[in-house]
Amino acid sequence: MTVTRIGGGASMVDLYHLGLPGIIGVGALELDDGVALVDPGPEARLEALGAGLAEMGHSLQSVRAVLLTHIHLDHATAAGAIVREVPGAQVHVHAVGAPHMADPSRLLASAGRIYGERMEELWGEFLPVPRGSLRVVDEGDAVALGGRRFEVAYVPGHARHHVAYYEAATGTAWVGDVGGIRIEGGPALPVTPPPDIDVEGWKSSMERVMAWGPERIVATHFGAYEDVAAHFAELRAGLDAWAGWVRDSVALALADDGEHARIFADWITAGLRHRIPEEHVRLYETASGFRDSWWGLARYWRKRAQ
């Protein structure tokens, strides 16, 4: 199934990233005059997004706005291509992320060092968003779109440019990665890649989302969940456990960083295998990249030590 109805005129389009379900989902919100998208995903899956919209009776030409929770490549690279197709579409993004959407060259250079030859396969083409199409949002703002209204919260911790959107009329909070990843009802896990991880800031951001009192949260990776308090309790415990593991490994320095990252990833994977089937574990490994999470937390602890 490509499109999952959430209710209240909202759906999630599964992009089947790398051919797998439940890795990247795009929020699709029915408007009076079209559709708004929450985190349109990588440009490499733009055709899949278009197919999902077609299932809903829409197309890329129906897009009136894009709500970015943050600008990581798995969430945002399709935005420029959408604006190219629909010049009137507006892209809402935090102020820290807006310059990189207008000129993604620094982001691409940094990501290229990590992904190398896989850049195009994974993310596709990251086209700049014209500055006139960008709308900066921050804590306390509200976005009105085609008969709908979304409150904005600034929720750093996973990224300095992360926001969440809450629609009081439907009780739905679109939380990007501040809600971690949770696939097919499995455990809620953090995602902690470099460079912006802030453990304490992330905990505060969870509380900020909870303060809305949402009936459900929607995570890009992946889906809508109504057990909000339990979800964040599990996520917070996981973040503490991961952060503690990495803090200790950095302090001991018994192996090089690459070896620490490998052992860390093996530790997480082994824990998952006690809880969910192997094919489910593969989805988590693909959606998260556990070795990257060691590097993000190691950077956090080393910055604190300075």
C-alpha positions as CSV (number, residue, x, y, z in Angstrom):
1,M,0.0,0.0,0.0
2,T,1.4,3.4,-1.1
3,V,-1.0,5.7,0.6
4,T,-2.2,5.3,4.2
5,R,-5.1,7.5,5.4
6,I,-4.5,9.1,8.8
7,G,-7.9,10.8,9.0
8,G,-8.9,14.5,9.1
9,G,-8.0,14.9,5.4
10,A,-4.4,13.7,6.0
11,S,-2.5,10.8,4.5
12,M,1.0,9.4,4.3
13,V,2.6,8.5,1.0
14,D,5.2,5.7,1.3
15,L,8.1,6.4,-1.0
16,Y,9.4,2.8,-0.9
17,H,12.9,4.2,-0.5
18,L,15.5,1.7,-1.8
19,G,12.5,-0.5,-2.6
20,L,11.6,-1.0,1.0
21,P,8.3,0.0,2.8
22,G,8.2,2.1,5.9
23,I,11.5,4.0,5.4
24,I,10.4,7.4,4.3
25,G,6.8,8.8,4.4
26,V,5.5,12.1,3.1
27,G,2.6,13.7,4.8
28,A,-0.1,14.8,2.3
29,L,-2.7,17.2,3.6
30,E,-5.9,18.0,1.7
31,L,-6.5,21.7,1.2
32,D,-9.4,23.7,-0.3
33,D,-7.4,24.2,-3.5
34,G,-4.9,21.3,-3.6
35,V,-2.5,19.6,-1.2
36,A,0.3,20.5,1.2
37,L,3.2,18.1,1.8
38,V,5.1,17.6,5.0
39,D,8.7,16.6,4.3
40,P,8.6,15.7,0.6
41,G,11.6,13.3,0.8
42,P,14.4,12.8,-1.6
43,E,14.2,14.0,-5.2
44,A,15.2,10.5,-6.2
45,R,11.7,9.3,-5.2
46,L,9.8,12.1,-6.8
47,E,8.1,9.7,-9.2
48,A,6.9,7.6,-6.4
49,L,5.6,10.7,-4.6
50,G,3.7,11.6,-7.8
51,A,2.2,8.1,-8.0
52,G,1.0,8.4,-4.4
53,L,-0.6,11.7,-5.0
54,A,-2.3,10.3,-8.1
55,E,-3.9,7.6,-5.8
56,M,-5.3,10.5,-3.9
57,G,-6.7,12.2,-7.0
58,H,-3.8,14.8,-7.0
59,S,-0.5,15.4,-8.8
60,L,2.6,17.4,-8.2
61,Q,0.8,20.3,-9.9
62,S,-1.7,20.2,-6.9
63,V,1.0,21.1,-4.4
64,R,0.4,24.5,-2.8
65,A,2.9,24.3,0.0
66,V,5.7,22.2,1.6
67,L,6.2,22.1,5.3
68,L,9.7,21.1,6.1
69,T,10.4,19.8,9.6
70,H,14.2,20.0,8.8
71,I,16.5,20.0,5.9
72,H,18.2,16.6,6.1
73,L,18.5,15.0,2.7
74,D,16.0,12.3,3.3
75,H,13.4,14.9,4.2
76,A,13.9,17.9,1.9
77,T,15.8,17.3,-1.3
78,A,12.6,17.1,-3.4
79,A,11.4,20.6,-2.4
80,G,13.3,22.5,-5.1
81,A,12.1,20.1,-7.8
82,I,8.5,20.6,-6.6
83,V,8.8,24.4,-6.8
84,R,10.3,24.0,-10.3
85,E,7.1,22.1,-11.3
86,V,4.8,24.5,-9.3
87,P,6.4,27.9,-9.1
88,G,3.7,29.2,-6.8
89,A,4.3,26.6,-4.1
90,Q,5.7,27.9,-0.8
91,V,8.3,26.1,1.2
92,H,8.1,26.6,5.0
93,V,11.4,26.0,6.9
94,H,13.3,27.2,10.0
95,A,15.6,30.2,9.6
96,V,18.7,28.1,10.2
97,G,17.7,25.8,7.3
98,A,16.4,28.4,4.9
99,P,19.8,29.6,3.5
100,H,20.7,26.0,2.7
101,M,17.5,25.4,0.8
102,A,18.3,28.5,-1.3
103,D,21.9,27.3,-1.8
104,P,22.4,23.7,-0.9
105,S,26.1,23.6,-2.1
106,R,27.5,23.3,1.4
107,L,25.0,20.6,2.4
108,L,25.8,18.6,-0.8
109,A,29.6,18.9,-0.3
110,S,29.3,17.6,3.3
111,A,26.9,14.8,2.3
112,G,29.1,13.9,-0.7
113,R,32.0,13.0,1.7
114,I,29.7,10.6,3.5
115,Y,27.7,9.0,0.6
116,G,30.1,9.3,-2.3
117,E,28.9,7.7,-5.4
118,R,25.6,6.8,-3.8
119,M,24.4,10.4,-3.6
120,E,22.3,10.3,-6.8
121,E,20.8,6.9,-6.0
122,L,19.9,7.9,-2.5
123,W,18.8,11.5,-2.8
124,G,18.7,12.5,-6.4
125,E,19.1,16.2,-7.4
126,F,18.9,18.8,-4.7
127,L,17.7,21.9,-6.7
128,P,17.8,25.2,-4.9
129,V,14.5,26.7,-3.8
130,P,14.1,30.3,-5.0
131,R,14.3,32.7,-2.0
132,G,11.0,34.2,-3.0
133,S,9.4,30.8,-2.4
134,L,10.8,30.3,1.1
135,R,8.7,31.1,4.2
136,V,10.7,31.2,7.5
137,V,8.9,29.7,10.5
138,D,9.8,29.5,14.1
139,E,8.5,28.9,17.6
140,G,5.0,30.4,18.1
141,D,4.3,30.9,14.5
142,A,1.1,29.7,12.7
143,V,0.8,28.6,9.1
144,A,-2.7,28.9,7.5
145,L,-3.1,26.8,4.3
146,G,-6.3,26.2,2.4
147,G,-8.7,26.0,5.3
148,R,-6.2,24.4,7.7
149,R,-4.1,26.0,10.5
150,F,-0.8,24.6,11.9
151,E,1.0,25.8,15.0
152,V,4.8,25.7,14.8
153,A,7.3,24.7,17.6
154,Y,11.0,25.0,17.5
155,V,12.3,21.5,18.5
156,P,16.1,21.2,18.2
157,G,18.1,18.2,19.5
158,H,18.1,16.1,16.3
159,A,18.9,19.1,14.2
160,R,19.3,22.9,14.9
161,H,16.9,23.6,12.1
162,H,14.1,21.3,13.3
163,V,10.5,22.4,13.8
164,A,7.3,20.5,14.3
165,Y,3.7,21.4,13.2
166,Y,0.5,20.8,15.1
167,E,-3.0,21.0,13.8
168,A,-5.3,21.5,16.7
169,A,-8.4,20.7,14.7
170,T,-7.3,17.1,14.1
171,G,-5.0,16.7,17.1
172,T,-2.2,15.8,14.9
173,A,1.5,16.7,15.4
174,W,3.9,16.2,12.5
175,V,7.2,15.7,14.3
176,G,9.8,14.7,11.6
177,D,12.6,13.1,13.5
178,V,12.1,14.6,17.0
179,G,9.8,11.6,17.4
180,G,12.6,9.3,16.4
181,I,11.9,6.3,14.1
182,R,9.2,3.7,14.7
183,I,8.4,1.3,11.9
184,E,5.4,-1.0,11.7
185,G,4.5,-0.4,15.3
186,G,8.0,-1.5,16.5
187,P,10.1,0.3,19.2
188,A,10.6,4.1,19.1
189,L,14.3,4.7,18.6
190,P,16.4,7.9,18.4
191,V,18.3,8.9,15.3
192,T,21.5,10.7,16.2
193,P,23.6,11.6,13.1
194,P,26.1,14.4,13.2
195,P,26.5,17.4,13.4
196,D,23.7,18.9,15.6
197,I,22.8,16.2,18.2
198,D,22.0,17.8,21.6
199,V,20.7,15.2,24.0
200,E,19.3,17.6,26.6
201,G,17.9,19.8,23.9
202,W,16.1,16.8,22.4
203,K,14.5,15.9,25.7
204,S,13.2,19.4,26.0
205,S,11.8,19.2,22.5
206,M,9.9,16.1,23.3
207,E,8.3,17.9,26.2
208,R,7.5,20.8,23.8
209,V,5.6,18.5,21.5
210,M,3.9,16.8,24.5
211,A,2.7,20.2,25.7
212,W,0.4,20.4,22.7
213,G,-1.4,17.4,24.0
214,P,-1.6,15.8,20.6
215,E,-3.9,12.9,19.9
216,R,-1.4,11.4,17.5
217,I,2.1,12.1,16.2
218,V,3.3,11.4,12.7
219,A,7.0,10.5,12.2
220,T,8.6,10.6,8.8
221,H,10.2,7.2,9.6
222,F,7.4,6.0,9.8
223,G,3.7,6.6,10.4
224,A,1.0,7.8,12.8
225,Y,0.9,6.7,16.4
226,E,-1.7,7.5,19.1
227,D,0.1,6.2,22.2
228,V,2.0,9.5,22.4
229,A,3.1,9.4,26.0
230,A,4.4,5.8,25.8
231,H,6.1,6.6,22.5
232,F,8.1,9.5,23.9
233,A,8.9,7.6,27.2
234,E,10.4,4.8,25.2
235,L,12.3,7.3,22.9
236,R,13.7,9.2,25.9
237,A,14.9,5.9,27.5
238,G,16.5,4.9,24.3
239,L,18.2,8.2,23.8
240,D,19.6,8.0,27.4
241,A,20.9,4.5,26.8
242,W,22.5,5.3,23.5
243,A,24.1,8.5,24.9
244,G,25.4,6.6,27.9
245,W,26.9,3.9,25.7
246,V,28.7,6.4,23.4
247,R,29.9,8.5,26.4
248,D,31.5,5.5,27.9
249,S,33.1,4.4,24.6
250,V,34.5,7.8,24.0
251,A,36.0,8.0,27.5
252,L,37.6,4.5,27.3
253,A,39.1,5.0,23.9
254,L,39.9,1.3,23.7
255,A,39.4,1.2,19.9
256,D,39.4,3.7,17.0
257,D,36.2,5.6,16.2
258,G,35.3,3.4,13.3
259,E,35.5,0.3,15.5
260,H,33.4,1.9,18.2
261,A,30.7,2.8,15.7
262,R,30.6,-0.7,14.4
263,I,30.3,-2.2,17.9
264,F,27.6,0.3,18.7
265,A,25.6,-0.6,15.6
266,D,26.0,-4.3,16.5
267,W,24.8,-3.6,20.0
268,I,21.6,-1.9,18.8
269,T,20.9,-4.5,16.1
270,A,21.3,-7.4,18.7
271,G,18.8,-5.7,21.0
272,L,16.3,-5.3,18.2
273,R,16.6,-8.9,17.2
274,H,15.3,-9.9,20.6
275,R,12.2,-7.8,20.0
276,I,11.2,-7.9,16.3
277,P,11.7,-10.2,13.3
278,E,14.8,-10.0,11.2
279,E,13.1,-8.4,8.2
280,H,11.8,-5.7,10.5
281,V,15.3,-5.1,11.9
282,R,16.5,-4.5,8.3
283,L,14.0,-1.7,7.9
284,Y,15.3,0.0,11.1
285,E,18.9,-0.4,10.0
286,T,18.1,1.2,6.6
287,A,16.0,4.0,8.0
288,S,18.4,4.9,10.8
289,G,22.1,4.1,10.0
290,F,23.2,3.0,13.4
291,R,26.9,3.7,12.8
292,D,26.1,7.3,11.9
293,S,24.3,7.6,15.3
294,W,27.5,6.8,17.1
295,W,29.3,9.6,15.3
296,G,26.6,12.1,16.2
297,L,26.6,11.3,19.9
298,A,30.4,11.1,20.0
299,R,30.5,14.7,18.6
300,Y,28.0,15.8,21.2
301,W,30.1,14.4,24.1
302,R,33.4,15.8,22.7
303,K,31.9,19.2,22.3
304,R,30.7,19.1,25.9
305,A,34.1,18.1,27.1
306,Q,35.6,21.2,25.5
